[in-house]
Structure formats: structure tokens, C-alpha cells
């Protein structure tokens, strides 16, 4: 199988995502498992997503949720891709 790119889905009632989520610059490595160059993040990378509110929005609180579709790899194996709700 091939490496699965990370996908982040952000939703908040009444708010609209602007563009795609922004990620830190990945480290590009030659991955022997896939026989290809892949981008990877180590440690605790921070991904961000800009959201806009409609001009008619009133001040208040909005619940924001995010789900991440990802896979985790070591030097010898990878977990199957999975979707996790993170907030």
C-alpha cells in the first residue's frame, strides 16, 4: 500500500473554512517501506485552519470540531490510516 496524506476536516456551525489547513514544513525522507520520498512530522506539530464568520454574525461562542485522517509509521511498519476526532 502507499502512504496516505494527512487530511484535516474542521467544522463549526455558521463558520466557513478559508483555504486548506496550514501545516509546518514537513521533513522529506526517503522511505524504504514505500520506496518513495514522503513528508513527515515528528513530535507535536501544530496545524492551523482559518475560519470566517458571516458579516451578520453576533458576538458569542461557537463550538469548533476537527477530525484528522492520518497514519503513523515507524522505520519498519505503519498503522492502517484512521480518522480521529480531536476536539
N, CA, C and O atoms as a printed pandas DataFrame, in Angstrom:
     atom_number atom_name residue_name chain_id  residue_number  x_coord  y_coord  z_coord
0              1         N          UNK        A               1    0.820   -1.194    0.000
1              2        CA          UNK        A               1    0.000    0.000    0.000
2              3         C          UNK        A               1    0.858    1.250    0.000
3              4         O          UNK        A               1    2.065    1.172    0.232
4              5         N          UNK        A               2    0.263    2.388   -0.254
5              6        CA          UNK        A               2    1.009    3.647   -0.377
6              7         C          UNK        A               2    0.769    4.525    0.853
7              8         O          UNK        A               2   -0.207    4.327    1.578
8              9         N          UNK        A               3    1.658    5.493    1.089
9             10        CA          UNK        A               3    1.426    6.405    2.215
10            11         C          UNK        A               3    0.156    7.209    1.985
11            12         O          UNK        A               3   -0.147    7.607    0.860
12            13         N          UNK        A               4   -0.576    7.441    3.057
13            14        CA          UNK        A               4   -1.824    8.202    2.988
14            15         C          UNK        A               4   -1.580    9.598    3.526
15            16         O          UNK        A               4   -1.170    9.748    4.677
16            17         N          UNK        A               5   -1.824   10.636    2.711
17            18        CA          UNK        A               5   -1.626   12.006    3.205
18            19         C          UNK        A               5   -2.582   12.323    4.363
19            20         O          UNK        A               5   -3.720   11.855    4.391
20            21         N          UNK        A               6   -2.105   13.111    5.297
21            22        CA          UNK        A               6   -2.941   13.559    6.406
22            23         C          UNK        A               6   -4.008   14.504    5.876
23            24         O          UNK        A               6   -3.730   15.357    5.033
24            25         N          UNK        A               7   -5.223   14.348    6.370
25            26        CA          UNK        A               7   -6.333   15.229    5.982
26            27         C          UNK        A               7   -6.986   15.744    7.259
27            28         O          UNK        A               7   -7.258   14.972    8.179
28            29         N          UNK        A               8   -7.236   17.045    7.312
29            30        CA          UNK        A               8   -7.866   17.657    8.480
30            31         C          UNK        A               8   -9.187   18.269    8.036
31            32         O          UNK        A               8   -9.237   19.027    7.068
32            33         N          UNK        A               9  -10.266   17.929    8.761
33            34        CA          UNK        A               9  -11.590   18.460    8.461
34            35         C          UNK        A               9  -12.060   19.261    9.673
35            36         O          UNK        A               9  -12.234   18.711   10.760
36            37         N          UNK        A              10  -12.264   20.573    9.477
37            38        CA          UNK        A              10  -12.698   21.460   10.555
38            39         C          UNK        A              10  -14.119   21.894   10.272
39            40         O          UNK        A              10  -14.453   22.251    9.142
40            41         N          UNK        A              11  -14.964   21.864   11.304
41            42        CA          UNK        A              11  -16.330   22.344   11.124
42            43         C          UNK        A              11  -16.773   23.131   12.349
43            44         O          UNK        A              11  -16.402   22.823   13.481
44            45         N          UNK        A              12  -17.568   24.146   12.090
45            46        CA          UNK        A              12  -18.128   24.987   13.148
46            47         C          UNK        A              12  -19.400   25.602   12.587
47            48         O          UNK        A              12  -19.374   26.208   11.515
48            49         N          UNK        A              13  -20.494   25.457   13.284
49            50        CA          UNK        A              13  -21.782   25.949   12.810
50            51         C          UNK        A              13  -21.706   27.444   12.490
51            52         O          UNK        A              13  -21.397   28.266   13.353
52            53         N          UNK        A              14  -21.997   27.775   11.226
53            54        CA          UNK        A              14  -22.028   29.171   10.806
54            55         C          UNK        A              14  -20.689   29.729   10.356
55            56         O          UNK        A              14  -20.640   30.839    9.826
56            57         N          UNK        A              15  -19.601   28.995   10.551
57            58        CA          UNK        A              15  -18.288   29.465   10.136
58            59         C          UNK        A              15  -17.844   28.711    8.883
59            60         O          UNK        A              15  -18.224   27.560    8.666
60            61         N          UNK        A              16  -17.042   29.375    8.071
61            62        CA          UNK        A              16  -16.578   28.786    6.820
62            63         C          UNK        A              16  -15.057   28.682    6.819
63            64         O          UNK        A              16  -14.369   29.673    7.065
64            65         N          UNK        A              17  -14.520   27.477    6.540
65            66        CA          UNK        A              17  -13.065   27.361    6.431
66            67         C          UNK        A              17  -12.548   28.185    5.249
67            68         O          UNK        A              17  -13.194   28.241    4.203
68            69         N          UNK        A              18  -11.395   28.821    5.410
69            70        CA          UNK        A              18  -10.753   29.595    4.345
70            71         C          UNK        A              18   -9.518   28.824    3.902
71            72         O          UNK        A              18   -8.576   28.662    4.678
72            73         N          UNK        A              19   -9.514   28.357    2.681
73            74        CA          UNK        A              19   -8.375   27.592    2.184
74            75         C          UNK        A              19   -8.240   26.260    2.881
75            76         O          UNK        A              19   -9.172   25.760    3.510
76            77         N          UNK        A              20   -7.048   25.697    2.750
77            78        CA          UNK        A              20   -6.753   24.412    3.367
78            79         C          UNK        A              20   -6.044   24.625    4.697
79            80         O          UNK        A              20   -5.475   25.692    4.930
80            81         N          UNK        A              21   -6.070   23.620    5.576
81            82        CA          UNK        A              21   -5.292   23.737    6.813
82            83         C          UNK        A              21   -3.812   23.970    6.484
83            84         O          UNK        A              21   -3.310   23.495    5.466
84            85         N          UNK        A              22   -3.133   24.698    7.353
85            86        CA          UNK        A              22   -1.717   25.014    7.173
86            87         C          UNK        A              22   -0.926   24.111    8.103
87            88         O          UNK        A              22   -1.247   23.967    9.283
88            89         N          UNK        A              23    0.116   23.506    7.545
89            90        CA          UNK        A              23    0.957   22.613    8.334
90            91         C          UNK        A              23    2.374   23.150    8.402
91            92         O          UNK        A              23    2.790   23.919    7.536
92            93         N          UNK        A              24    3.127   22.748    9.434
93            94        CA          UNK        A              24    4.534   23.113    9.456
94            95         C          UNK        A              24    5.236   22.418    8.284
95            96         O          UNK        A              24    4.745   21.418    7.763
96            97         N          UNK        A              25    6.369   22.950    7.885
97            98        CA          UNK        A              25    7.108   22.353    6.776
98            99         C          UNK        A              25    7.484   20.918    7.150
99           100         O          UNK        A              25    8.140   20.694    8.167
100          101         N          UNK        A              26    7.069   19.942    6.329
101          102        CA          UNK        A              26    7.406   18.557    6.671
102          103         C          UNK        A              26    8.876   18.238    6.379
103          104         O          UNK        A              26    9.515   18.887    5.551
104          105         N          UNK        A              27    9.378   17.255    7.058
105          106        CA          UNK        A              27   10.712   16.726    6.786
106          107         C          UNK        A              27   10.535   15.703    5.659
107          108         O          UNK        A              27    9.744   14.768    5.790
108          109         N          UNK        A              28   11.264   15.877    4.558
109          110        CA          UNK        A              28   11.163   14.961    3.425
110          111         C          UNK        A              28   12.220   13.878    3.587
111          112         O          UNK        A              28   13.406   14.177    3.727
112          113         N          UNK        A              29   11.788   12.620    3.568
113          114        CA          UNK        A              29   12.698   11.496    3.756
114          115         C          UNK        A              29   12.478   10.446    2.677
115          116         O          UNK        A              29   11.387   10.334    2.118
116          117         N          UNK        A              30   13.516    9.683    2.391
117          118        CA          UNK        A              30   13.396    8.512    1.520
118          119         C          UNK        A              30   12.850    7.388    2.390
119          120         O          UNK        A              30   13.528    6.918    3.304
120          121         N          UNK        A              31   11.633    6.961    2.107
121          122        CA          UNK        A              31   11.004    5.930    2.919
122          123         C          UNK        A              31   11.179    4.568    2.252
123          124         O          UNK        A              31   10.625    4.312    1.183
124          125         N          UNK        A              32   11.954    3.704    2.895
125          126        CA          UNK        A              32   12.225    2.374    2.344
126          127         C          UNK        A              32   10.957    1.516    2.299
127          128         O          UNK        A              32   10.833    0.646    1.437
128          129         N          UNK        A              33   10.013    1.751    3.221
129          130        CA          UNK        A              33    8.772    0.971    3.230
130          131         C          UNK        A              33    7.960    1.195    1.957
131          132         O          UNK        A              33    7.347    0.264    1.434
132          133         N          UNK        A              34    7.957    2.435    1.459
133          134        CA          UNK        A              34    7.152    2.779    0.296
134          135         C          UNK        A              34    7.989    2.958   -0.966
135          136         O          UNK        A              34    7.439    3.081   -2.061
136          137         N          UNK        A              35    9.308    2.974   -0.824
137          138        CA          UNK        A              35   10.166    3.189   -1.977
138          139         C          UNK        A              35    9.932    4.547   -2.610
139          140         O          UNK        A              35    9.960    4.686   -3.833
140          141         N          UNK        A              36    9.702    5.552   -1.772
141          142        CA          UNK        A              36    9.404    6.898   -2.268
142          143         C          UNK        A              36    9.825    7.935   -1.243
143          144         O          UNK        A              36   10.091    7.613   -0.085
144          145         N          UNK        A              37    9.882    9.188   -1.686
145          146        CA          UNK        A              37   10.115   10.305   -0.763
146          147         C          UNK        A              37    8.760   10.673   -0.157
147          148         O          UNK        A              37    7.769   10.811   -0.874
148          149         N          UNK        A              38    8.727   10.827    1.152
149          150        CA          UNK        A              38    7.489   11.189    1.835
150          151         C          UNK        A              38    7.763   12.338    2.805
151          152         O          UNK        A              38    8.871   12.480    3.322
152          153         N          UNK        A              39    6.739   13.151    3.041
153          154        CA          UNK        A              39    6.830   14.211    4.036
154          155         C          UNK        A              39    6.364   13.672    5.374
155          156         O          UNK        A              39    5.384   12.930    5.441
156          157         N          UNK        A              40    7.054   14.035    6.430
157          158        CA          UNK        A              40    6.666   13.558    7.756
158          159         C          UNK        A              40    6.835   14.649    8.801
159          160         O          UNK        A              40    7.617   15.586    8.635
160          161         N          UNK        A              41    6.086   14.502    9.873
161          162        CA          UNK        A              41    6.176   15.413   11.012
162          163         C          UNK        A              41    6.555   14.581   12.224
163          164         O          UNK        A              41    6.072   13.463   12.402
164          165         N          UNK        A              42    7.424   15.137   13.054
165          166        CA          UNK        A              42    7.821   14.473   14.288
166          167         C          UNK        A              42    7.381   15.331   15.464
167          168         O          UNK        A              42    7.140   16.529   15.315
168          169         N          UNK        A              43    7.280   14.720   16.617
169          170        CA          UNK        A              43    6.944   15.473   17.828
170          171         C          UNK        A              43    5.488   15.880   17.846
171          172         O          UNK        A              43    4.607   15.068   17.567
172          173         N          UNK        A              44    5.232   17.138   18.173
173          174        CA          UNK        A              44    3.867   17.665   18.295
174          175         C          UNK        A              44    3.657   18.826   17.337
175          176         O          UNK        A              44    3.613   19.976   17.775
176          177         N          UNK        A              45    3.525   18.557   16.039
177          178        CA          UNK        A              45    3.342   19.663   15.088
178          179         C          UNK        A              45    1.982   20.335   15.284
179          180         O          UNK        A              45    1.023   19.701   15.724
180          181         N          UNK        A              46    1.915   21.617   14.954
181          182        CA          UNK        A              46    0.662   22.370   15.052
182          183         C          UNK        A              46    0.147   22.664   13.651
183          184         O          UNK        A              46    0.860   23.233   12.824
184          185         N          UNK        A              47   -1.086   22.274   13.393
185          186        CA          UNK        A              47   -1.767   22.564   12.139
186          187         C          UNK        A              47   -2.817   23.632   12.438
187          188         O          UNK        A              47   -3.443   23.597   13.498
188          189         N          UNK        A              48   -3.018   24.578   11.526
189          190        CA          UNK        A              48   -3.999   25.642   11.755
190          191         C          UNK        A              48   -4.978   25.734   10.594
191          192         O          UNK        A              48   -4.657   25.370    9.463
192          193         N          UNK        A              49   -6.169   26.221   10.888
193          194        CA          UNK        A              49   -7.197   26.429    9.871
194          195         C          UNK        A              49   -7.872   27.758   10.149
195          196         O          UNK        A              49   -8.396   27.976   11.242
196          197         N          UNK        A              50   -7.863   28.649    9.163
197          198        CA          UNK        A              50   -8.557   29.925    9.296
198          199         C          UNK        A              50  -10.039   29.712    9.012
199          200         O          UNK        A              50  -10.410   29.006    8.074
200          201         N          UNK        A              51  -10.883   30.336    9.842
201          202        CA          UNK        A              51  -12.332   30.280    9.671
202          203         C          UNK        A              51  -12.867   31.698    9.593
203          204         O          UNK        A              51  -12.331   32.599   10.238
204          205         N          UNK        A              52  -13.916   31.906    8.810
205          206        CA          UNK        A              52  -14.542   33.225    8.766
206          207         C          UNK        A              52  -15.986   33.132    9.229
207          208         O          UNK        A              52  -16.656   32.115    9.049
208          209         N          UNK        A              53  -16.448   34.224    9.834
209          210        CA          UNK        A              53  -17.840   34.329   10.271
210          211         C          UNK        A              53  -18.582   35.225    9.293
211          212         O          UNK        A              53  -17.982   36.132    8.715
212          213         N          UNK        A              54  -19.874   34.992    9.096
213          214        CA          UNK        A              54  -20.629   35.874    8.210
214          215         C          UNK        A              54  -20.702   37.287    8.797
215          216         O          UNK        A              54  -20.608   37.473   10.010
216          217         N          UNK        A              55  -20.869   38.273    7.921
217          218        CA          UNK        A              55  -20.928   39.665    8.377
218          219         C          UNK        A              55  -22.081   39.900    9.339
219          220         O          UNK        A              55  -22.051   40.844   10.128
220          221         N          UNK        A              56  -23.095   39.051    9.278
221          222        CA          UNK        A              56  -24.266   39.207   10.145
222          223         C          UNK        A              56  -24.099   38.502   11.493
223          224         O          UNK        A              56  -25.016   38.522   12.314
224          225         N          UNK        A              57  -22.950   37.884   11.731
225          226        CA          UNK        A              57  -22.728   37.143   12.980
226          227         C          UNK        A              57  -22.710   38.085   14.172
227          228         O          UNK        A              57  -22.221   39.212   14.094
228          229         N          UNK        A              58  -23.249   37.598   15.263
229          230        CA          UNK        A              58  -23.251   38.357   16.503
230          231         C          UNK        A              58  -22.202   37.761   17.444
231          232         O          UNK        A              58  -21.907   36.569   17.350
232          233         N          UNK        A              59  -21.640   38.555   18.338
233          234        CA          UNK        A              59  -20.646   38.025   19.276
234          235         C          UNK        A              59  -21.204   36.845   20.063
235          236         O          UNK        A              59  -22.390   36.799   20.388
236          237         N          UNK        A              60  -20.350   35.920   20.354
237          238        CA          UNK        A              60  -20.752   34.741   21.119
238          239         C          UNK        A              60  -19.748   33.631   20.946
239          240         O          UNK        A              60  -18.672   33.827   20.380
240          241         N          UNK        A              61  -20.104   32.475   21.433
241          242        CA          UNK        A              61  -19.218   31.328   21.356
242          243         C          UNK        A              61  -19.749   30.342   20.326
243          244         O          UNK        A              61  -20.958   30.167   20.176
244          245         N          UNK        A              62  -18.823   29.702   19.621
245          246        CA          UNK        A              62  -19.179   28.696   18.629
246          247         C          UNK        A              62  -18.316   27.468   18.895
247          248         O          UNK        A              62  -17.101   27.573   19.058
248          249         N          UNK        A              63  -18.949   26.318   18.937
249          250        CA          UNK        A              63  -18.198   25.071   19.108
250          251         C          UNK        A              63  -17.525   24.715   17.788
251          252         O          UNK        A              63  -18.160   24.713   16.733
252          253         N          UNK        A              64  -16.237   24.416   17.860
253          254        CA          UNK        A              64  -15.463   24.037   16.680
254          255         C          UNK        A              64  -15.020   22.589   16.874
255          256         O          UNK        A              64  -14.539   22.215   17.944
256          257         N          UNK        A              65  -15.186   21.785   15.835
257          258        CA          UNK        A              65  -14.706   20.409   15.920
258          259         C          UNK        A              65  -13.755   20.142   14.760
259          260         O          UNK        A              65  -13.844   20.773   13.706
260          261         N          UNK        A              66  -12.859   19.209   14.968
261          262        CA          UNK        A              66  -11.915   18.846   13.924
262          263         C          UNK        A              66  -11.693   17.339   13.960
263          264         O          UNK        A              66  -11.644   16.721   15.023
264          265         N          UNK        A              67  -11.561   16.777   12.784
265          266        CA          UNK        A              67  -11.226   15.368   12.653
266          267         C          UNK        A              67   -9.974   15.274   11.803
267          268         O          UNK        A              67   -9.776   16.063   10.879
268          269         N          UNK        A              68   -9.130   14.304   12.123
269          270        CA          UNK        A              68   -7.876   14.125   11.393
270          271         C          UNK        A              68   -7.822   12.696   10.858
271          272         O          UNK        A              68   -8.000   11.729   11.600
272          273         N          UNK        A              69   -7.571   12.586    9.551
273          274        CA          UNK        A              69   -7.367   11.290    8.906
274          275         C          UNK        A              69   -5.864   11.165    8.702
275          276         O          UNK        A              69   -5.261   12.001    8.030
276          277         N          UNK        A              70   -5.248   10.126    9.275
277          278        CA          UNK        A              70   -3.790   10.042    9.256
278          279         C          UNK        A              70   -3.319    8.605    9.406
279          280         O          UNK        A              70   -4.099    7.703    9.711
280          281         N          UNK        A              71   -2.035    8.418    9.187
281          282        CA          UNK        A              71   -1.396    7.147    9.504
282          283         C          UNK        A              71   -0.086    7.442   10.222
283          284         O          UNK        A              71    0.515    8.498   10.029
284          285         N          UNK        A              72    0.344    6.510   11.043
285          286        CA          UNK        A              72    1.569    6.655   11.814
286          287         C          UNK        A              72    2.532    5.558   11.375
287          288         O          UNK        A              72    2.156    4.392   11.248
288          289         N          UNK        A              73    3.784    5.955   11.146
289          290        CA          UNK        A              73    4.784    4.981   10.711
290          291         C          UNK        A              73    6.022    5.032   11.589
291          292         O          UNK        A              73    6.383    6.075   12.134
292          293         N          UNK        A              74    6.660    3.876   11.711
293          294        CA          UNK        A              74    7.997    3.782   12.295
294          295         C          UNK        A              74    8.931    3.459   11.136
295          296         O          UNK        A              74    8.518    3.479    9.977
296          297         N          UNK        A              75   10.173    3.164   11.444
297          298        CA          UNK        A              75   11.112    2.825   10.377
298          299         C          UNK        A              75   10.791    1.488    9.721
299          300         O          UNK        A              75   11.279    1.206    8.627
300          301         N          UNK        A              76    9.975    0.660   10.376
301          302        CA          UNK        A              76    9.712   -0.680    9.845
302          303         C          UNK        A              76    8.255   -0.988    9.528
303          304         O          UNK        A              76    7.987   -1.960    8.822
304          305         N          UNK        A              77    7.303   -0.201   10.020
305          306        CA          UNK        A              77    5.893   -0.522    9.809
306          307         C          UNK        A              77    5.017    0.720    9.952
307          308         O          UNK        A              77    5.431    1.729   10.523
308          309         N          UNK        A              78    3.789    0.622    9.418
309          310        CA          UNK        A              78    2.809    1.709    9.527
310          311         C          UNK        A              78    1.491    1.155   10.061
311          312         O          UNK        A              78    1.141    0.001    9.814
312          313         N          UNK        A              79    0.777    1.987   10.788
313          314        CA          UNK        A              79   -0.574    1.613   11.193
314          315         C          UNK        A              79   -1.497    1.861   10.009
315          316         O          UNK        A              79   -1.180    2.690    9.156
316          317         N          UNK        A              80   -2.630    1.168    9.929
317          318        CA          UNK        A              80   -3.590    1.492    8.875
318          319         C          UNK        A              80   -4.095    2.931    9.078
319          320         O          UNK        A              80   -4.188    3.388   10.217
320          321         N          UNK        A              81   -4.419    3.647    8.002
321          322        CA          UNK        A              81   -4.960    5.005    8.158
322          323         C          UNK        A              81   -6.236    4.973    9.003
323          324         O          UNK        A              81   -7.016    4.023    8.929
324          325         N          UNK        A              82   -6.441    6.035    9.815
325          326        CA          UNK        A              82   -7.663    6.109   10.611
326          327         C          UNK        A              82   -8.094    7.564   10.782
327          328         O          UNK        A              82   -7.300    8.490   10.618
328          329         N          UNK        A              83   -9.367    7.739   11.116
329          330        CA          UNK        A              83   -9.967    9.056   11.351
330          331         C          UNK        A              83  -10.181    9.201   12.852
331          332         O          UNK        A              83  -10.755    8.318   13.489
332          333         N          UNK        A              84   -9.715   10.324   13.420
333          334        CA          UNK        A              84   -9.863   10.589   14.847
334          335         C          UNK        A              84  -10.422   11.993   15.033
335          336         O          UNK        A              84   -9.915   12.949   14.448
336          337         N          UNK        A              85  -11.469   12.118   15.848
337          338        CA          UNK        A              85  -11.999   13.435   16.212
338          339         C          UNK        A              85  -11.114   13.972   17.321
339          340         O          UNK        A              85  -10.907   13.308   18.337
340          341         N          UNK        A              86  -10.581   15.199   17.121
341          342        CA          UNK        A              86   -9.624   15.734   18.091
342          343         C          UNK        A              86  -10.175   16.840   18.977
343          344         O          UNK        A              86   -9.549   17.188   19.978
344          345         N          UNK        A              87  -11.324   17.397   18.638
345          346        CA          UNK        A              87  -11.934   18.379   19.525
346          347         C          UNK        A              87  -13.369   18.583   19.207
347          348         O          UNK        A              87  -14.040   19.381   19.863
